[in-house]
Amino acid sequence: MVLITRKTDISSIIILPGQKISARPFNLNHSFLPSSKNLCSVDRESPYVHEATTPWVENVNNTHFTACVTRAGRNDYPSDSFATVDWVAYQGSPPGGVTGEKKFSRWWTGTSCETVNLPSLCIRELQNFAGVHDDISVNWLAFETLHRPLFSEHNNVSFVNGDLPSKSHNFAFCQDVNFDRTYNANPIVLLTATHTNVCRDGWRYFQGYCYRKVSSCDSWNNGENQCATVGANLPSVHSQEENVFIQSLHSGENGWLGLSDINTEGRFVWSDGTRLNFTYWASRQPNNFHNEDCVHTLGSLQDCRCKWNGVSCSSCHKYSCKKDFNECQSSAHDFPQNATCINSVGSYTCRCPLGTRNNGRSCVGCPEQWSTHNYSCYYMTNESSSKLNDAKEKCKQMSAKLPIIKSNAENTFILGLMSRQKVWEWLGMERRNGKMVCFDGAPAEPSSGALYSAWDTFEPSNGLNENCAYLDFGKKKWNDNICDFGKANGPLVLCQKRA
């Protein structure tokens, strides 16, 4: 992580006596296109965008303030790769706006949020957990209307949760935005991020689940029963990230987990029935001291480092409720329109109609008059070809290839397509270095490691110039043969391609 600070002089600005000065940085600027501005900062000499950066200000007084920028990542950029920071200084509220300040007494890894009258403010660490941080103040500025001349134009940019980031953008999410107006000089663009909470009010979303903290203390059984009334359980934990997140809900204080060995001593299970695949016990825990059958978190205070501890189930602690977030009943899923959303615990899947597959954008199937088998499409041309290369070219014209058979089910399916002609058809293989090999490079002979083959007895015989192969309908088997039958009719052409 890189930290850069600069002292900024504001002594030339007219200051109202007795009124607090606020300053706020907005953007880190690098290079821009003349007619649009990319929402990710781009290095002057590199096609990749920068690592995540966060600007802030310190030591604000009536003559200057300190502008700071930190960058997360591997620190493999040149030391002079930063450029400028756009900032605004103000006293009181601007026309159409409201300002304020909120103090965070403790914050850490896992987003911490505070609610004020208008906006909700959230902060978090860019790096892994490095301890609880105390006492930070956030100045906020909210506008009722974004009006001229303060703002020349405004809009929003939506980043769909589910799209993959591009390598060309250094695996960041970027979009080019065109200005509505033409400017004589590069304008200053102010950006702010807004995240939509997909869970109901009072609940927090994290990795496929919704969580709600209960600030009053109660016994383990009462807490579990209260969670059950809203279709939830005391939280189960399946990763260190989730462990830190759950404990951050109570600002690092103690809280119940849904783990206990109430039914069988020494056999700890989660109350929601999920598998016990992660634990984070404190030293010499669990020890069943005085029938400590339930588990709570020790939090991050007093150097407890988010460990777990066994306690009596009747003791009183705060707790959180955890329940699955049903993506299929909300707009939080991303799948093709003709697919079916199937909710699962902590996630969801997309099921395409039978005979089609999800290519990441839509459910795709086979063209008309093509047959479908195991996500592949097959078309019997009813034409024979005396040369292998001519047969390959016929399939290529349909964006297909000669068939490569990888299972007995596929072999039987293709024989069914041949039932009207009851002859033979080309296979997508040829001899290379003395061995039959499929066009995709996979071995076609058992002696070479083929996972499936249907060669006839004593085949492939490797006869004179028998460097190609066909499927014989009568014998239901494969046979090697020549690749050019001259003027004689060769095998039929069957084409195969991915659905």
C-alpha positions in Angstrom: 0.0 0.0 0.0 1.3 3.5 -1.0 0.6 6.7 1.0 1.1 10.1 -0.5 0.4 13.4 1.3 0.5 17.0 0.0 -0.1 20.3 1.9 -2.6 22.5 0.0 -2.7 26.2 0.4 -6.2 27.8 0.8 -5.1 31.1 2.2 -6.3 33.0 -1.0 -9.9 31.9 -0.4 -12.3 34.2 1.5 -12.9 32.7 5.0 -15.9 33.6 7.1 -14.7 34.1 10.7 -16.0 31.7 13.4 -17.4 29.2 10.9 -15.9 25.8 10.5 -14.0 25.0 7.3 -14.6 21.6 5.6 -12.5 20.2 2.7 -13.2 17.1 0.7 -11.2 15.3 -2.1 -13.2 13.8 -4.9 -11.1 12.3 -7.7 -7.6 11.1 -8.5 -6.9 12.2 -12.0 -4.5 10.7 -14.5 -5.3 10.9 -18.2 -8.6 11.6 -20.1 -10.0 11.3 -23.5 -11.0 14.7 -25.0 -14.7 13.8 -25.4 -15.3 11.5 -22.5 -13.9 10.6 -19.1 -13.3 7.0 -18.1 -14.5 6.3 -14.6 -11.3 4.5 -13.8 -8.0 6.4 -13.5 -5.6 5.5 -16.3 -1.8 5.7 -16.1 -0.3 8.0 -18.7 2.1 5.3 -20.0 0.1 2.1 -19.4 -3.1 0.6 -20.9 -4.1 -0.6 -17.4 -6.0 1.3 -14.8 -4.5 2.0 -11.4 -5.1 -0.1 -8.3 -7.9 1.0 -6.0 -7.2 4.5 -4.5 -8.8 6.4 -1.7 -8.2 10.2 -1.1 -8.9 12.1 2.2 -7.9 15.3 4.0 -6.3 16.0 7.3 -5.3 19.0 9.4 -7.9 21.4 8.0 -7.5 25.1 9.2 -8.1 28.5 7.8 -4.9 28.6 5.7 -4.4 25.0 4.4 -5.2 21.4 4.7 -3.3 18.1 3.9 -4.5 16.0 1.0 -3.7 12.3 1.3 -4.0 9.4 -1.2 -3.4 5.7 -0.5 -3.3 2.9 -3.1 -4.0 -0.7 -2.4 -2.3 -3.5 -4.5 1.1 -4.9 -5.2 2.8 -1.5 -5.5 4.3 -2.3 -8.9 3.6 1.1 -10.5 6.2 3.9 -10.9 6.5 6.2 -7.9 5.4 9.2 -10.0 2.3 7.5 -11.4 -0.1 9.7 -9.4 -1.3 13.0 -10.9 -3.8 15.4 -9.3 -6.6 15.3 -6.8 -9.8 17.4 -7.3 -11.0 18.9 -4.0 -13.7 21.3 -2.7 -13.5 23.5 0.4 -16.7 25.0 1.9 -18.1 26.7 4.9 -21.7 26.0 5.8 -24.1 24.5 3.3 -24.0 25.3 -0.4 -27.3 26.2 -2.2 -29.4 23.1 -2.5 -27.1 21.1 -0.3 -26.8 19.9 3.3 -23.6 19.2 5.2 -22.6 17.5 8.4 -20.0 15.5 10.2 -20.2 12.0 11.8 -17.7 10.5 14.2 -16.9 6.7 14.0 -15.6 5.6 17.4 -14.4 2.3 16.1 -14.0 0.8 12.6 -12.2 -2.1 11.1 -12.2 -4.8 8.3 -15.8 -5.4 7.4 -17.7 -2.2 6.5 -18.8 -0.1 9.4 -21.9 2.1 8.8 -23.5 5.0 10.7 -26.9 6.4 9.9 -27.5 10.2 10.0 -30.6 12.2 9.1 -30.0 12.1 5.3 -27.2 9.8 4.0 -25.8 6.6 5.5 -22.0 6.7 5.8 -19.8 3.6 5.6 -16.0 3.1 5.9 -13.7 0.1 5.8 -10.1 -0.9 5.5 -8.5 -1.5 2.1 -6.2 -4.1 3.4 -6.6 -7.2 5.6 -7.5 -6.8 9.3 -4.9 -4.7 11.1 -6.7 -4.0 14.4 -9.5 -1.8 15.4 -9.1 1.9 14.5 -10.5 4.6 16.8 -12.0 8.0 16.4 -12.3 9.1 12.8 -14.6 11.9 11.6 -16.3 11.8 8.2 -17.6 15.1 6.6 -20.5 14.6 4.4 -22.2 16.7 1.7 -25.6 15.9 0.3 -27.5 17.8 -2.4 -31.3 18.0 -2.8 -30.8 19.0 -6.5 -27.7 19.0 -8.7 -28.3 22.3 -10.4 -26.4 24.7 -12.6 -24.1 26.6 -12.4 -22.6 24.4 -9.6 -23.1 21.2 -11.7 -23.1 21.5 -15.5 -24.5 18.0 -16.0 -25.1 14.8 -13.9 -26.1 11.2 -14.3 -25.4 7.8 -12.8 -23.5 4.8 -14.0 -24.7 1.2 -13.2 -22.2 -1.6 -12.7 -24.1 -4.9 -12.8 -23.1 -7.3 -10.0 -22.2 -10.5 -11.9 -20.2 -9.2 -14.9 -16.5 -10.2 -14.9 -13.9 -7.4 -14.7 -11.8 -6.9 -17.8 -8.1 -7.7 -17.8 -7.5 -4.7 -20.0 -8.8 -2.6 -17.1 -6.5 -4.3 -14.6 -9.5 -6.3 -13.4 -11.4 -3.2 -12.4 -14.9 -2.3 -13.5 -14.8 0.6 -15.9 -17.2 2.3 -18.3 -16.7 5.2 -20.8 -19.2 8.0 -20.3 -19.8 10.6 -22.9 -20.5 14.2 -21.9 -23.9 15.7 -23.0 -22.2 19.0 -23.7 -19.0 20.0 -25.4 -16.4 21.8 -23.2 -13.5 24.1 -24.3 -11.3 22.6 -21.5 -11.3 19.4 -19.5 -14.1 19.8 -16.9 -13.8 18.5 -13.3 -15.9 15.4 -12.7 -17.0 14.5 -9.2 -17.8 10.8 -8.4 -19.3 9.1 -5.5 -20.2 5.4 -5.0 -23.7 4.2 -3.9 -24.3 0.6 -2.9 -27.8 -0.8 -2.8 -28.6 -3.0 0.2 -30.3 -6.0 -1.2 -31.6 -7.2 2.2 -34.6 -5.8 3.9 -34.3 -2.7 6.1 -32.4 -3.5 9.3 -30.5 -6.4 7.7 -27.0 -6.4 6.2 -25.9 -8.5 3.2 -22.7 -10.5 3.1 -21.8 -13.3 0.7 -25.3 -14.7 -0.1 -26.8 -14.1 3.4 -28.6 -11.4 5.3 -27.7 -10.5 8.9 -29.4 -8.5 11.6 -27.8 -7.5 14.8 -29.7 -7.6 18.1 -28.1 -5.2 20.6 -29.9 -6.5 23.7 -28.4 -9.5 25.5 -30.2 -12.9 25.9 -29.5 -16.5 26.5 -28.4 -18.8 23.6 -31.8 -20.6 23.4 -33.8 -17.4 23.5 -31.6 -15.8 20.9 -32.0 -18.8 18.6 -35.8 -18.8 19.1 -36.0 -15.0 18.4 -34.1 -15.6 15.2 -36.4 -18.4 14.2 -39.4 -16.1 14.4 -38.0 -14.2 11.3 -36.9 -17.3 9.5 -33.3 -17.1 10.6 -30.8 -18.7 13.0 -27.9 -17.7 15.2 -25.0 -17.3 12.7 -22.9 -20.1 11.4 -19.4 -19.2 10.3 -17.6 -20.8 7.3 -14.6 -18.5 6.7 -12.4 -16.0 8.5 -14.0 -13.2 6.4 -17.4 -14.1 7.6 -16.1 -14.5 11.2 -14.7 -10.9 11.1 -17.9 -9.6 9.4 -20.2 -11.1 12.1 -18.1 -9.7 14.9 -18.0 -6.3 13.3 -21.8 -6.1 13.6 -21.3 -5.6 17.3 -18.2 -3.4 17.0 -15.9 -6.1 18.2 -17.9 -7.0 21.4 -19.0 -10.5 22.5 -21.9 -12.1 20.6 -23.5 -15.6 20.3 -22.7 -18.0 17.5 -25.1 -20.8 16.5 -22.6 -23.4 17.6 -23.2 -25.8 20.5 -22.8 -29.3 21.7 -26.0 -29.3 23.7 -27.2 -32.7 22.3 -23.9 -34.6 22.4 -21.0 -33.5 24.5 -18.0 -32.7 22.4 -19.9 -32.9 19.1 -20.4 -29.3 18.0 -23.0 -28.5 15.4 -24.5 -25.4 13.8 -28.1 -24.6 14.6 -28.8 -24.0 10.9 -27.7 -27.5 10.0 -24.8 -26.4 7.8 -21.5 -28.3 7.9 -18.8 -27.5 10.5 -15.9 -26.7 8.2 -14.4 -23.7 10.0 -13.5 -23.0 13.6 -11.5 -20.2 15.4 -11.2 -21.3 19.0 -9.3 -19.3 21.6 -6.5 -21.0 23.4 -7.6 -24.1 25.5 -11.1 -24.0 24.1 -13.5 -25.7 24.1 -13.0 -27.2 27.6 -16.6 -27.7 28.8 -15.8 -25.9 32.1 -19.0 -25.9 34.1 -21.1 -27.3 31.2 -20.1 -24.7 28.7 -22.2 -26.1 25.8 -22.7 -22.9 23.8 -20.2 -20.7 21.9 -19.8 -17.0 21.7 -17.3 -14.7 20.1 -14.7 -12.9 22.2 -14.6 -10.0 19.7 -11.6 -7.9 18.8 -11.3 -5.8 22.0 -8.7 -6.5 24.6 -6.6 -8.2 21.9 -9.0 -11.2 21.6 -8.6 -11.3 17.8 -12.0 -12.5 17.0 -11.6 -15.9 18.7 -14.4 -18.2 20.0 -15.1 -19.3 23.5 -17.3 -21.9 25.1 -19.8 -20.5 27.8 -22.9 -21.5 29.6 -26.0 -21.4 27.4 -27.9 -19.4 30.0 -25.4 -16.5 30.1 -26.5 -13.3 28.5 -24.9 -12.0 25.3 -25.8 -9.9 22.3 -26.3 -11.8 19.0 -27.0 -11.6 15.3 -29.5 -13.5 13.2 -28.5 -15.0 9.8 -30.7 -16.2 7.0 -30.3 -17.1 3.4 -30.9 -14.3 0.9 -33.2 -15.6 -1.9 -31.7 -14.1 -5.0 -34.5 -15.6 -7.2 -37.1 -13.5 -5.5 -35.2 -10.2 -6.0 -33.4 -8.4 -8.7 -30.0 -9.6 -7.3 -29.6 -12.4 -9.8 -28.1 -12.3 -13.3 -29.2 -15.0 -15.7 -30.7 -15.3 -19.2 -34.4 -14.5 -19.5 -35.3 -18.0 -20.8 -33.5 -19.6 -17.8 -35.0 -20.7 -14.5 -33.5 -19.3 -11.3 -33.0 -22.0 -8.6 -32.2 -20.6 -5.1 -29.7 -22.5 -3.0 -28.3 -21.8 0.5 -26.0 -18.8 0.2 -26.2 -18.8 -3.6 -28.3 -19.6 -6.7 -28.0 -21.4 -10.0 -29.4 -20.9 -13.5 -31.1 -23.8 -15.2 -31.6 -23.5 -19.0 -34.3 -25.4 -20.8 -33.6 -29.0 -21.7 -31.3 -29.3 -24.7 -29.8 -25.8 -24.2 -26.8 -24.5 -22.2 -25.9 -21.2 -20.6 -23.0 -19.6 -22.5 -22.8 -16.8 -19.9 -25.2 -14.5 -21.8 -28.1 -16.6 -22.8 -29.5 -20.1 -23.1 -28.3 -21.4 -26.5 -29.5 -24.5 -28.3 -29.3 -26.0 -31.7 -30.5 -24.5 -35.0 -33.6 -25.8 -36.7 -33.3 -29.2 -38.3 -30.3 -30.0 -36.1 -30.5 -32.7 -33.4 -29.4 -32.2 -29.8 -27.4 -34.5 -27.6 -25.5 -33.6 -24.4 -25.2 -29.9 -25.3 -24.0 -30.7 -28.8 -25.8 -30.2 -32.1 -25.7 -32.7 -35.0 -26.8 -32.3 -38.6 -26.9 -35.2 -41.1 -26.3 -33.7 -44.5 -27.4 -36.8 -46.4 -24.5 -36.1 -48.7 -21.5 -38.4 -49.2 -17.9 -37.2 -49.6 -15.1 -39.1 -51.3 -12.4 -37.1 -49.5 -12.0 -36.3 -45.9 -10.9 -32.7 -46.6 -14.1 -32.1 -48.6 -16.2 -33.5 -45.7 -14.4 -31.2 -43.3 -15.1 -28.2 -45.5 -18.8 -29.0 -45.7 -19.0 -28.9 -42.0 -16.9 -25.8 -41.7 -19.4 -23.9 -43.9 -21.9 -24.6 -41.1 -19.5 -23.5 -38.3 -19.2 -27.2 -37.4 -16.8 -30.1 -37.5 -16.9 -33.8 -38.2 -18.1 -35.7 -35.1 -15.7 -36.6 -32.3 -17.3 -39.4 -30.2 -16.4 -39.5 -26.5 -19.0 -42.0 -25.0 -21.1 -45.0 -25.8 -24.3 -42.9 -25.4 -23.0 -40.5 -28.1 -22.1 -43.4 -30.4 -25.6 -44.9 -30.0 -27.2 -41.4 -30.6 -25.2 -41.0 -33.9 -26.2 -44.5 -35.0 -29.8 -43.4 -34.5 -29.2 -40.4 -36.9 -27.9 -42.9 -39.5 -30.9 -45.3 -39.2 -32.5 -44.0 -42.4 -29.4 -44.3 -44.6 -27.9 -47.4 -42.8 -24.5 -46.9 -44.3 -21.3 -45.2 -43.0 -20.2 -41.7 -42.0 -16.9 -39.9 -41.5 -15.4 -39.5 -38.0 -13.4 -36.5 -36.8 -10.1 -38.3 -36.5 -6.9 -39.1 -38.5 -3.6 -40.9 -38.2 -0.7 -38.9 -36.8 2.7 -40.5 -36.1 1.2 -43.9 -36.6 -1.7 -43.5 -34.1 -5.3 -42.5 -34.7 -6.0 -39.1 -33.0 -9.2 -37.0 -32.7 -9.2 -33.6 -34.3 -9.1 -32.0 -30.8 -5.9 -33.8 -30.1 -7.3 -36.5 -27.8 -6.1 -40.1 -28.4 -8.5 -42.3 -30.2 -6.9 -45.7 -29.6 -7.0 -47.6 -26.2 -3.2 -48.2 -26.4 -2.7 -44.5 -26.5 -4.9 -43.8 -23.5 -8.3 -43.2 -25.2 -11.0 -42.9 -22.6 -13.6 -44.3 -25.1 -13.4 -46.1 -28.4 -15.7 -48.4 -30.5 -13.2 -50.0 -32.9 -14.2 -53.2 -34.6 -12.2 -56.3 -34.0 -8.6 -56.0 -35.1 -9.2 -52.3 -35.9 -7.6 -49.9 -36.5 -5.6 -52.2 -38.7 -3.3 -49.6 -40.0 -3.6 -50.9 -43.5 -2.0 -49.3 -46.5 -2.8 -45.5 -46.4 -5.7 -46.1 -44.0 -5.2 -42.8 -42.2 -8.9 -41.8 -41.7 -11.9 -43.5 -40.0 -15.6 -44.0 -40.3 -18.6 -45.3 -38.3 -20.1 -48.4 -39.8 -23.9 -48.6 -39.2 -24.2 -52.3 -39.9 -21.5 -53.3 -37.4 -22.1 -50.3 -35.1 -18.3 -50.0 -34.9 -15.4 -47.9 -36.1 -13.0 -48.8 -38.9 -10.0 -47.1 -40.3 -9.8 -46.5 -44.1 -8.2 -44.3 -46.8 -8.9 -40.6 -46.8 -9.6 -40.3 -50.5 -11.9 -42.7 -52.3 -11.3 -41.1 -55.7 -14.4 -41.3 -57.9 -16.2 -43.7 -55.6 -18.8 -42.6 -53.1 -17.3 -42.1 -49.7 -18.9 -42.0 -46.3 -21.8 -39.7 -45.4 -21.1 -36.3 -43.9 -22.4 -35.7 -40.3 -21.6 -32.4 -38.7 -21.2 -31.6 -35.0 -20.9 -28.3 -33.1 -21.4 -27.0 -29.6 -25.0 -25.9 -28.7 
